[in-house]
């Protein structure tokens, strides 16, 4: 595509996304206070309050952003792979931690998971883990004397179990819980790199690395439990990608992927949608690992079921609990599009600018690429050939980014995600960031600057609830 046309396309997408965010912020002001109060989001479309502020993390965040903008692209291209992945992981930890400290140590980090609606408020009451699992579903619905708090009731027991076990090994309290979520959540960006390389796109992984470090999603990676969910499921996808490629050790990678996917089901009900990125990886590389992945998942399901928690019972009760609370008041006609504005804030305008290249990088689906004028052939043979041609032309970064986008669309249309999606969709948003690998090298520093300025302004203007 000619340079002028390419930049015009980028500008159109970015302008559209910026307009979407602006409208999502403006409509609540126009509609008036009674309607605005029903949104339960003071800084709609984000969950927080407008409150310009500075903090201890301001200087470090600016310094990290400047360093990544100036040196990040060159370092990512030249650093040996064995060093690049941990370097990106640690840089993402530092970036997210600095952003958290803009809100202060207690408000921005150590106290985030200790409020009355959060997981840690229930940890002390779990004196018997087996009994907790057996009776978990009985306490999901609201308006009972022993109802679980909002976040515990809204998720399967795996999330609470993680924090209970952390407390049992002597790492109790908000700081340790936040550190776990931060470290595992930041690991999601490293998992994206590993996935791209396993799909044969190491150059794309290196190109995306600086953008993964400076992800706006870091605001919610430090700190929310959804960051933990994102890290676990991102590594599930990464292990799956490894299992499709390696000749040795693929069995262990496939089983590991299955265990991680399976545990993800017990961290959040919405993580069933991680089937979309998983299917994208399998479509690109092959379905060899599926039986072992399924075996790993079944082991986790069997374990929780034997302990007394049946996933489907929990899910149906959670849907009922969802409409017992503020979800029944939050207007779907607003949030169905404002959710997408929140997602734009979490991934940044660089991702939006990359979307035209993401769509082009997908190539034609196998079913739409017949041999022009060719002779008739069997459906199976024709399908295999078309699939092989598609696999040879598809860009892995485009594929996983498109999978993240599709997952977000499905979550949005479900009506079970109204507000707070900037954190709830973290497991899906990290895959969209892979699309930045397709941005032209000449514009990389420009888009990194746009990302950094956007997230620093956002973090300083809004006091987020997560």
CORSULNOR-V735742 format. One record per residue. RES is the residue in three letters. PSI is psi in radians with two decimals (999 if undefined). Layout:
BEGIN
RES:PSI  RES:PSI
END
This chain:
BEGIN
UNK:2.35  UNK:2.63  UNK:-0.81  UNK:-0.76  UNK:-0.70  UNK:-0.80  UNK:-0.57  UNK:-0.69  UNK:-0.79  UNK:-0.82  UNK:-0.69  UNK:-0.79  UNK:-0.77  UNK:-0.74  UNK:-0.74  UNK:-0.75  UNK:-0.74  UNK:-0.68  UNK:-0.71  UNK:-0.83  UNK:-0.76  UNK:-0.76  UNK:-0.69  UNK:-0.53  UNK:-0.55  UNK:-0.69  UNK:-0.78  UNK:-0.56  UNK:-0.63  UNK:-0.67  UNK:-0.36  UNK:2.88  UNK:-0.80  UNK:-0.77  UNK:-0.72  UNK:-0.65  UNK:-0.49  UNK:-0.21  UNK:-0.47  UNK:0.81  UNK:1.73  UNK:-0.43  UNK:0.69  UNK:2.36  UNK:0.09  UNK:2.65  UNK:1.78  UNK:-2.86  UNK:2.46  UNK:2.01  UNK:1.55  UNK:2.31  UNK:2.81  UNK:2.92  UNK:-3.13  UNK:-0.43  UNK:-0.11  UNK:-0.94  UNK:-0.90  UNK:-0.67  UNK:-0.77  UNK:-0.72  UNK:-0.77  UNK:-0.77  UNK:-0.78  UNK:-0.73  UNK:-0.75  UNK:-0.70  UNK:-0.77  UNK:-0.79  UNK:-0.33  UNK:-0.91  UNK:-0.75  UNK:-0.74  UNK:-0.73  UNK:-0.59  UNK:-0.56  UNK:-0.41  UNK:2.37  UNK:2.51  UNK:-0.71  UNK:-0.38  UNK:-0.45  UNK:-0.80  UNK:-0.90  UNK:-0.56  UNK:-0.77  UNK:-0.74  UNK:-0.89  UNK:-0.63  UNK:-0.67  UNK:-0.65  UNK:-0.83  UNK:-0.74  UNK:-0.84  UNK:-0.71  UNK:-0.71  UNK:-0.73  UNK:-0.69  UNK:-0.68  UNK:-0.19  UNK:-0.55  UNK:-0.02  UNK:2.76  UNK:-0.88  UNK:-0.89  UNK:-0.61  UNK:-0.31  UNK:-1.28  UNK:-0.49  UNK:0.01  UNK:-0.64  UNK:0.24  UNK:-0.01  UNK:2.91  UNK:-0.40  UNK:-0.08  UNK:3.05  UNK:-0.71  UNK:-0.36  UNK:-0.31  UNK:-0.18  UNK:-0.80  UNK:-0.48  UNK:-0.15  UNK:1.61  UNK:-0.28  UNK:1.85  UNK:-0.71  UNK:-0.74  UNK:-0.65  UNK:-0.77  UNK:-0.71  UNK:-0.68  UNK:0.21  UNK:-0.83  UNK:-0.52  UNK:-0.31  UNK:0.21  UNK:-0.80  UNK:2.60  UNK:3.02  UNK:0.56  UNK:2.72  UNK:-0.55  UNK:0.43  UNK:2.46  UNK:2.69  UNK:2.97  UNK:-0.91  UNK:-0.63  UNK:-0.77  UNK:-0.50  UNK:0.02  UNK:2.78  UNK:3.00  UNK:-0.18  UNK:-0.64  UNK:-0.86  UNK:-0.68  UNK:-0.68  UNK:-0.82  UNK:-0.53  UNK:-0.79  UNK:-0.65  UNK:-0.74  UNK:-0.66  UNK:-0.50  UNK:0.19  UNK:0.19  UNK:0.93  UNK:2.89  UNK:2.90  UNK:-0.64  UNK:-0.78  UNK:-0.71  UNK:-0.73  UNK:-0.68  UNK:-0.69  UNK:-0.83  UNK:-0.72  UNK:-0.87  UNK:-0.80  UNK:-0.71  UNK:-0.75  UNK:-0.44  UNK:-0.30  UNK:-0.61  UNK:-0.59  UNK:-0.64  UNK:-0.63  UNK:-0.75  UNK:-0.84  UNK:-0.70  UNK:-0.83  UNK:-0.74  UNK:-0.71  UNK:-0.45  UNK:0.15  UNK:0.42  UNK:0.99  UNK:-0.66  UNK:-0.70  UNK:-0.70  UNK:-0.76  UNK:-0.65  UNK:-0.61  UNK:-0.30  UNK:-0.86  UNK:-0.61  UNK:-0.62  UNK:-0.65  UNK:-0.84  UNK:0.47  UNK:2.26  UNK:-0.45  UNK:-0.28  UNK:-0.46  UNK:-0.65  UNK:-0.25  UNK:-0.56  UNK:1.63  UNK:2.27  UNK:2.70  UNK:-0.42  UNK:-0.42  UNK:-0.71  UNK:-0.77  UNK:-0.71  UNK:-0.74  UNK:-0.79  UNK:-0.84  UNK:-0.51  UNK:-0.70  UNK:-0.46  UNK:-0.79  UNK:-0.73  UNK:-0.77  UNK:-0.64  UNK:-0.78  UNK:-0.71  UNK:-0.72  UNK:-0.45  UNK:-0.24  UNK:-0.77  UNK:2.57  UNK:-0.62  UNK:2.40  UNK:0.05  UNK:-0.48  UNK:-0.79  UNK:-0.64  UNK:-0.73  UNK:-0.77  UNK:-0.72  UNK:-0.72  UNK:-0.76  UNK:-0.74  UNK:-0.72  UNK:-0.76  UNK:-0.75  UNK:-0.78  UNK:-0.57  UNK:-0.63  UNK:-0.45  UNK:0.11  UNK:-0.70  UNK:2.37  UNK:-0.61  UNK:-0.23  UNK:0.00  UNK:-0.42  UNK:-0.16  UNK:-0.11  UNK:-0.48  UNK:-0.94  UNK:-0.63  UNK:-0.77  UNK:-0.58  UNK:-0.76  UNK:-0.78  UNK:-0.69  UNK:-0.61  UNK:-0.52  UNK:-0.50  UNK:2.82  UNK:0.27  UNK:-0.72  UNK:-0.13  UNK:-0.84  UNK:-0.71  UNK:-0.62  UNK:-0.78  UNK:-0.68  UNK:-0.76  UNK:-0.73  UNK:-0.73  UNK:-0.56  UNK:-0.75  UNK:-0.81  UNK:-0.76  UNK:-0.68  UNK:-0.86  UNK:-0.65  UNK:-0.75  UNK:-0.53  UNK:-0.18  UNK:0.06  UNK:2.09  UNK:2.07  UNK:-0.77  UNK:-0.61  UNK:-0.81  UNK:-0.74  UNK:-0.84  UNK:-0.64  UNK:-0.61  UNK:-0.68  UNK:-0.72  UNK:-0.75  UNK:-0.63  UNK:-0.73  UNK:0.02  UNK:-0.32  UNK:-2.65  UNK:-0.23  UNK:-0.49  UNK:-0.35  UNK:-0.53  UNK:2.16  UNK:2.07  UNK:-0.70  UNK:-0.42  UNK:-0.89  UNK:-0.40  UNK:-0.48  UNK:-0.49  UNK:-0.50  UNK:-0.71  UNK:-0.59  UNK:-0.69  UNK:-0.67  UNK:-0.66  UNK:-0.72  UNK:-0.56  UNK:-0.45  UNK:-0.43  UNK:2.82  UNK:-0.38  UNK:-0.67  UNK:-0.74  UNK:-0.76  UNK:-0.50  UNK:-0.23  UNK:-0.72  UNK:-0.65  UNK:-0.54  UNK:-0.83  UNK:-0.70  UNK:-0.56  UNK:-0.21  UNK:-0.44  UNK:-3.10  UNK:2.37  UNK:2.62  UNK:-0.65  UNK:-0.19  UNK:0.28  UNK:1.08  UNK:2.80  UNK:1.94  UNK:2.22  UNK:0.11  UNK:2.87  UNK:2.75  UNK:2.52  UNK:2.95  UNK:2.62  UNK:-0.70  UNK:-0.81  UNK:-0.76  UNK:-0.75  UNK:-0.74  UNK:-0.72  UNK:-0.73  UNK:-0.72  UNK:-0.72  UNK:-0.72  UNK:-0.70  UNK:-0.75  UNK:-0.55  UNK:-0.38  UNK:-0.39  UNK:2.49  UNK:2.05  UNK:-0.68  UNK:-0.67  UNK:-0.68  UNK:-0.86  UNK:-0.56  UNK:-0.74  UNK:-0.63  UNK:-0.72  UNK:-0.71  UNK:-0.76  UNK:-0.70  UNK:-0.74  UNK:-0.73  UNK:-0.75  UNK:-0.75  UNK:-0.67  UNK:-0.80  UNK:-0.34  UNK:-0.45  UNK:0.00  UNK:0.15  UNK:1.58  UNK:1.78  UNK:2.83  UNK:0.28  UNK:-0.27  UNK:-0.49  UNK:-0.67  UNK:-0.60  UNK:0.24  UNK:-0.73  UNK:-0.40  UNK:-0.62  UNK:-0.58  UNK:-0.50  UNK:-0.52  UNK:-0.56  UNK:-0.40  UNK:-0.45  UNK:-0.39  UNK:-0.32  UNK:-0.37  UNK:-0.11  UNK:2.50  UNK:2.49  UNK:-0.60  UNK:-0.39  UNK:0.05  UNK:-0.85  UNK:-0.57  UNK:-0.84  UNK:-0.58  UNK:-0.69  UNK:-0.74  UNK:-0.77  UNK:-0.84  UNK:-0.80  UNK:-0.75  UNK:-0.83  UNK:-0.64  UNK:-0.72  UNK:-0.80  UNK:-0.80  UNK:-0.47  UNK:-0.39  UNK:-0.50  UNK:2.29  UNK:1.75  UNK:2.66  UNK:-0.24  UNK:999
END
